[in-house]
């Protein structure tokens, strides 16, 4: 119990100033010296390591990390007096607030650090947390693995999980963290502590899911938020939010103006006068020869006009002296 209580101290310090500060503490008891977590994000875990599942079946990690779903991975052991229970309780509580279901969108894998733990004991632990999770069909998504010391050590080294066995108490001294791993087995994110924010878990799974889970909105949110290791959660990034907002604004403006542009172009096309055919009479050359009938009519008209001028001529008035 004393070891488990002391193991929580680095977690409290990590929440205030980061894991790096927590590991600078030098006045820890001997059983806590050298215990901690090294962030190895970007590294791939060895998928050829072999364990036994909660049913006693021999499996390799490659059968779990099969490229289908991201995985929430932790190292625990069923007889842990305090810390492992606090961590798994906090994780299951947060997962219960997500609409996603373990075994469908993601998997939960807990590997025991105790080489003496049996699959039967691991099965009892799985059943406990399945009852707490209370989601139908989730049994395939909760895996509790046991295995030989060689496989445990290799996995712990690969993920940077530093722990030690304390012979005086028969307990394991360790820290608490959940590793978010991609479907192909690459370490994506470390979530420290025993309490988890559901939104942080969701975004971490979206990030690690390699596009296999999450909606387009999740991708936009992930673009606008950045994981803050000092706070253990995602926080907004002003520059990304402004960029996303500008893109949305331009899209909405274009969508709003598109009907106007289409209507305007259609109106301009309808108001253009159609080309008219030129009649043969108007297109005839001006110097074309005049027909005899037209010339006769013009001469007759001129004679009538001259006669009318003569008939209307007024005589000079007589002057009386």
C-alpha positions in Angstrom: 0.0 0.0 0.0 2.9 2.4 0.8 4.4 1.7 -2.6 1.2 2.3 -4.4 0.6 5.6 -2.5 4.1 6.8 -3.3 3.6 5.9 -6.9 0.8 8.5 -7.1 3.2 11.3 -6.1 5.0 11.5 -9.5 1.5 11.7 -11.1 0.5 14.7 -9.0 3.8 16.4 -9.9 3.4 15.5 -13.5 0.0 17.2 -13.6 1.6 20.4 -12.4 4.8 20.6 -14.3 5.1 17.6 -16.7 6.6 14.2 -16.4 10.1 15.6 -16.8 9.8 17.5 -13.6 8.4 14.5 -11.8 11.4 12.5 -12.7 13.7 15.1 -11.2 12.5 14.3 -7.7 15.5 12.9 -5.8 14.1 12.3 -2.3 12.0 9.3 -3.3 12.3 6.1 -1.3 14.5 3.3 -2.7 11.6 1.3 -4.1 10.6 4.3 -6.3 14.1 5.1 -7.6 14.4 4.5 -11.3 10.7 4.1 -11.8 9.0 6.3 -14.4 8.0 6.5 -18.1 10.0 7.5 -21.1 8.0 8.9 -23.9 8.8 6.9 -27.0 6.1 8.3 -29.3 6.8 7.4 -32.9 8.5 4.1 -32.1 6.9 0.8 -33.1 6.4 -1.9 -30.5 7.7 -5.4 -31.3 4.6 -7.3 -32.6 6.3 -10.7 -32.5 6.1 -10.8 -28.7 4.0 -13.7 -27.5 1.6 -13.7 -24.5 -1.5 -15.6 -23.4 -4.9 -14.0 -23.5 -7.5 -14.1 -20.7 -8.7 -17.5 -22.1 -5.3 -19.0 -21.9 -4.8 -18.9 -25.7 -1.2 -18.2 -26.9 -1.2 -15.2 -29.1 1.2 -12.6 -30.5 0.8 -8.9 -30.4 0.5 -8.9 -34.2 -2.9 -10.7 -33.8 -4.1 -7.7 -31.8 -2.4 -4.9 -33.7 -3.8 -6.1 -37.0 -4.2 -2.7 -38.7 -7.9 -2.4 -38.0 -8.3 -0.4 -34.8 -6.2 1.8 -32.5 -5.4 0.4 -29.1 -5.3 1.8 -25.6 -2.4 -0.1 -24.0 -1.4 -0.2 -20.4 0.9 -2.3 -18.2 -0.8 -3.4 -14.9 -1.2 -6.5 -12.8 -4.3 -7.9 -11.2 -3.0 -8.0 -7.6 -1.9 -4.4 -7.5 -3.2 -3.0 -4.2 -4.1 0.5 -5.5 -2.6 2.2 -8.5 -3.6 -0.3 -11.3 -7.2 -0.3 -10.0 -7.4 3.5 -9.9 -6.0 3.7 -13.5 -8.3 1.1 -15.0 -11.3 2.5 -13.1 -10.6 6.0 -14.5 -10.1 4.7 -18.0 -13.2 2.6 -18.1 -15.2 5.5 -16.6 -14.0 7.8 -19.3 -14.7 5.3 -22.1 -18.2 4.8 -20.8 -18.9 8.5 -21.8 -17.9 7.9 -25.4 -20.4 6.7 -28.0 -17.7 4.5 -29.5 -17.5 0.9 -28.3 -14.4 -1.2 -27.4 -14.0 -3.9 -29.9 -15.6 -1.9 -32.7 -13.8 1.4 -33.0 -10.9 0.7 -30.7 -9.4 -2.0 -28.4 -8.2 -1.9 -24.7 -5.2 -4.1 -23.9 -3.8 -4.5 -20.4 -0.5 -6.5 -20.1 0.4 -7.9 -16.7 3.9 -7.1 -15.4 3.7 -10.1 -13.1 5.0 -13.2 -14.8 3.3 -15.4 -12.2 -0.2 -14.0 -13.0 -2.4 -16.7 -14.6 -4.9 -16.4 -17.4 -7.6 -17.4 -14.9 -6.8 -14.4 -12.7 -6.6 -12.1 -15.8 -10.1 -13.4 -16.8 -11.6 -12.4 -13.5 -10.1 -8.9 -13.9 -11.5 -8.7 -17.4 -15.0 -9.7 -16.2 -14.9 -7.0 -13.5 -14.1 -4.2 -15.9 -16.6 -5.5 -18.5 -19.3 -5.2 -15.9 -18.2 -1.7 -15.1 -18.1 -0.8 -18.8 -21.5 -2.3 -19.4 -21.5 -2.3 -23.2 -23.0 -5.3 -25.0 -20.4 -7.1 -27.2 -17.4 -5.4 -25.7 -15.7 -8.5 -24.5 -13.7 -8.8 -27.7 -12.4 -5.3 -27.2 -11.0 -5.8 -23.6 -7.9 -8.0 -23.6 -5.9 -8.9 -20.5 -2.7 -10.6 -21.4 -0.2 -12.5 -19.3 3.2 -13.8 -20.3 6.8 -14.8 -19.5 9.2 -12.3 -18.1 11.1 -12.0 -21.3 8.1 -10.8 -23.3 7.1 -8.4 -20.4 10.5 -6.9 -20.2 10.8 -6.5 -24.0 7.4 -4.7 -24.2 8.1 -2.5 -21.2 11.5 -1.4 -22.7 9.8 -0.7 -26.1 7.2 1.7 -24.6 9.5 3.2 -22.0 7.7 1.8 -19.0 10.3 1.6 -16.1 9.2 -0.4 -13.1 10.7 -2.7 -10.5 9.8 -5.6 -8.3 10.1 -5.0 -4.5 10.9 -8.4 -2.8 10.1 -7.1 0.7 6.5 -6.6 -0.2 6.0 -8.8 -3.2 4.6 -5.8 -5.1 5.6 -3.9 -8.2 6.6 -0.3 -8.1 5.4 1.5 -11.3 3.7 4.7 -12.6 0.4 5.0 -14.3 -0.1 5.8 -18.0 -2.1 4.7 -20.9 -0.4 4.5 -24.3 -2.4 5.3 -27.4 -1.1 3.0 -30.2 -1.9 3.0 -33.9 -3.5 0.0 -35.6 -0.1 -1.0 -36.9 1.6 -0.8 -33.5 3.2 2.7 -33.5 3.1 4.6 -30.2 1.1 7.7 -30.9 0.3 9.4 -27.5 0.9 9.0 -23.8 -2.0 9.7 -21.4 -0.6 10.0 -17.8 -2.4 9.6 -14.5 -5.5 7.8 -13.3 -8.2 10.2 -14.4 -8.9 10.7 -18.1 -10.9 13.3 -20.1 -13.2 11.6 -22.5 -12.7 14.3 -25.2 -8.9 13.8 -24.9 -9.3 10.1 -25.3 -11.5 10.5 -28.3 -9.2 12.9 -30.1 -6.2 10.7 -29.2 -7.9 7.8 -30.8 -8.8 9.8 -33.9 -5.2 10.9 -34.2 -3.9 7.3 -33.8 -6.7 5.8 -35.9 -4.9 6.7 -39.2 -8.2 7.8 -40.7 -10.1 4.6 -39.8 -12.3 6.2 -37.1 -13.8 9.6 -36.5 -16.0 11.9 -38.5 -14.9 14.8 -40.7 -15.8 17.1 -37.8 -13.4 15.1 -35.6 -10.6 15.8 -38.1 -11.4 19.5 -38.1 -11.4 19.6 -34.3 -8.1 17.7 -34.2 -6.7 20.2 -36.7 -7.7 23.2 -34.5 -6.5 21.6 -31.2 -3.0 20.7 -30.0 -2.1 18.2 -27.3 -0.7 20.1 -24.2 1.5 17.6 -22.3 1.7 19.9 -19.3 -2.1 19.7 -18.9 -2.6 16.2 -20.4 -5.3 17.3 -22.8 -6.0 19.0 -26.1 -6.1 22.8 -26.2 -7.1 25.2 -29.0 -4.4 26.7 -31.2 -5.3 30.3 -32.3 -3.5 30.2 -35.6 -5.1 26.9 -36.7 -8.5 28.1 -35.6 -8.1 31.3 -37.6 -7.0 29.3 -40.6 -9.9 27.0 -40.4 -12.3 29.9 -39.8 -11.0 31.8 -42.9 -11.4 28.6 -45.0 -15.0 28.2 -43.8 -15.8 31.9 -44.4 -14.5 31.7 -48.0 -16.5 28.6 -48.6 -19.7 30.1 -47.3 -19.2 33.3 -49.3 -18.6 31.3 -52.5 -21.7 29.2 -51.8 -23.8 32.3 -51.2 -22.6 34.1 -54.3 -22.8 31.2 -56.7 -26.6 31.4 -57.3 -26.2 35.2 -58.1 -23.4 34.5 -60.6 -25.4 31.8 -62.3 -28.5 34.1 -62.5 -26.6 37.0 -63.8 -24.9 35.0 -66.5 -28.3 33.5 -67.6 -29.8 37.1 -67.7 -27.0 38.5 -69.8 -27.5 35.6 -72.3 -31.2 36.2 -72.6 -30.9 40.1 -73.1 -28.6 39.8 -76.1 -30.6 40.7 -79.3 -30.6 38.0 -81.9 -28.9 38.6 -85.2 -31.5 39.7 -87.9 -31.4 38.8 -91.5 -30.8 41.6 -94.0 -33.6 41.9 -96.5 -32.6 41.7 -100.2 -34.0 45.2 -100.9 -31.9 46.8 -98.2 -28.8 45.0 -99.2 -29.1 45.8 -102.9 -26.3 48.1 -104.2 -27.2 51.8 -104.7 -25.9 52.1 -108.2 -28.1 49.3 -109.6 -29.9 50.2 -113.0 -33.4 51.6 -112.7 -36.2 49.6 -114.4 -38.2 51.3 -117.4 -41.4 51.2 -115.3 -39.8 53.1 -112.4 -38.3 55.7 -114.8 -41.7 56.3 -116.5 -43.4 56.9 -113.2 -40.8 59.4 -112.1 -41.1 61.4 -115.4 -44.9 61.5 -115.1 -44.6 62.7 -111.5 -42.2 65.5 -112.5 -44.6 66.7 -115.3 -47.6 66.8 -112.9 -45.6 68.8 -110.4 -44.5 71.4 -113.0 -48.1 71.8 -114.2 -49.3 72.4 -110.7 -46.8 75.2 -110.2 -48.0 77.0 -113.4 -51.7 76.8 -112.3 -51.0 78.3 -108.9 -49.0 81.2 -110.3 -50.4 84.6 -109.1 -50.6 87.5 -111.6 -49.1 90.9 -110.8 -51.6 93.2 -109.2 -52.7 96.3 -111.1 -51.3 99.6 -109.9 -53.8 102.5 -109.7 -52.2 105.9 -110.2 
